C-alpha cells in the first residue's frame, strides 16, 4: 500500500471541503514515534461530512464495505490505494480532537494532521468497549501511548473509567 498516495488523496478532499481530519491508528502512532505493522489508513473526520466523503471515495474507486453513523470502511482494488477506515465524530468530541491536532511528518515525508496521543488512546479505548475482540492490539497501543514522554496519564485513566474498563487499566499497571 502506498500510504503517502492515500494520504495526499484524502488531504486534497478535506482541503477542498474546508474541513478538518486527522490520521489515527498505526500511522498516527508512527507520527508520534511508535511504529507497528499496518495495512490500512485510519482517519477521524467530522460526522457531518460523511455523505460527501463516502461519495468522494466511491468516485475514486473505493468500495464501501461497511457504514454506520460512527464508522465506514473502504477498500480499493488497486493495492496502492488499499484500505481506508474512517471514524466519525461530532459535537464536543470533534471540537476537542481537532483543536488538539498537530501536523507531523508521515509516510514519504507527507505532512499529516495527528490528534493528541491522549485522544488516540481515547478512540482505542472506545473501540475496545464496542468490540472486545480488539483488546489485544488496541490495549498494547494504549500501553505504548501511556509510555510517551509528557503524556497526561490521568486523562487516559479517565477514558478507561468513563467507558467502564477499569479492569483493563489494571492489566496495564
N, C-alpha and C positions, 0 to 999 in steps of 0.2 A: 504494500500500500504506500502511495506517495502522500504522506501526511501533509507536507507543505502545500501540495497541489489542492488538497481538500480544504485546508485552512484558508488559502487565498480565495478559493471559490466562495466559501461561506462568508468570509470577511467582506467580500465585494457586495454580497446580498445585503448584509446588515448596514454597511456604509450607505448603500443606495436608499435603504429604507429609513436611515437616520435613527436606528435603534441599537441598543447595546446587546452584546452577547459576551460570553466568556467560555474559555476552554477549561473543562474539568476532567475527571478521570485520570488515566495514566499520563496523558500529555500535560495536563495541568500540574500534576505532581512532579513530572520531569522538569518543568519550567521552574519548579521550586527546589530542585536538587535531588529528588528521589526518583529513580527510574526503575521500571519493571516492564516486562514484555506487554505489548498491547497490539491488538489487531483492528482497532477502530478509533474513531474520533468521537469524543463525548463533549457536548456543549450544553450550556444553560442559556435560555432565552426567555424574553418576556412572553407570557401566555397569550397576550392579545395579538401576537404576530404569527401564531401557529398556522392558521389557514394559509397565509401568504408564504411562509417558509416551506410548508409541505408542497404547495403548488410549485414553488421555485425548484425544489429538489426533484420533484417528479418531472418537471420540464427539462432538468439536466440529466434525466435518465435513471434516477433513483427509483426503486420500488419501495413503497411504504409497506413494511412488514407488520407493523403494529402501531396503533394510535389510540391514545386516550387523552383526557384533558391535561394530564401531567407529564406524558411521555410520548415520544414517537421514535421508531427505529426504521432506518432506511438502508437499503443495500443497492449497490450499483454493479452491473455485470462487468464493468471494467475494473480489474483488480487494483489499478492505481487509485481509483476513487473509493473502492471498498465500502465499509460500513460507517454510518453516521448515526449516533444516538443523541436525542435531544431531551433535556429536562426542561419543562416549562414552569416558570414561577410567576407569581403575581403579588400585588399589594406590598405590604411591609417587607416580606421576604425578598421580593425583587429589588426593592429600594436598597435594602441592606447589602445584598450581594453585589449589585452593580456599583454602589458607592465605594465598595472596598476593592474594586478591581485595579490591578496594576498591569502594565504592559511589560512582558518578559520575552526573552528570546526562546523561540520554539524550534521545531524541526526545520532544517535547512536555513536557519537564520531568520525565519519569518517571525515578525513581532506579533505576539498573541496576547489578548487580554486574559488574565487569570485572576480568579477570586482569591480572597484571603484564604490561607490554609485552613483556618477555623471553619470557613464556610464550605470548603470542600469536605471536611470531616463531617459537618452537619448533614450534607447531602448523602454521604455514605452511610451515616447512622440511620437516616430516614429510609434509605434503600434497604438496609438490613431489617428494619422494622417491617417494611412492606413485603420483603421476600427473604425469609430466614436462610434460604439456600445461598445467599450472598455473604454470609457471615465470615467464612474463611478468608476470602480475598479482601473484602472491604474492611474487616476488622484489622487485618495486617496493615492496610493502607492507613487507617486511623492511628494505629500504633506508631507507624513511621512519622505521621504528621505531628503526633504529640511529642516526638523527639526533636522536632525542628527547633532551632535556636530562636528565642523570642516569642514562642507560641503562647497564646493565652489558654493554658490548660483548664482553668476554671470555666471558660466559655464552652470548651468541648465537653467537660463533665456535665455542664448544664444541658447540653443537647442529648446526652445519654439519658439523663433524668427526665427530661421533657418527653422523650419517646418511650419511657418505661423500660429501659435497657440497662439498668444499674448492674445486673448480673454480668453482662458483657464487659462493663467497665472494670469490674473486679478482676476479670481474666487478664486485662491489660496491665493491671497494677500488681 
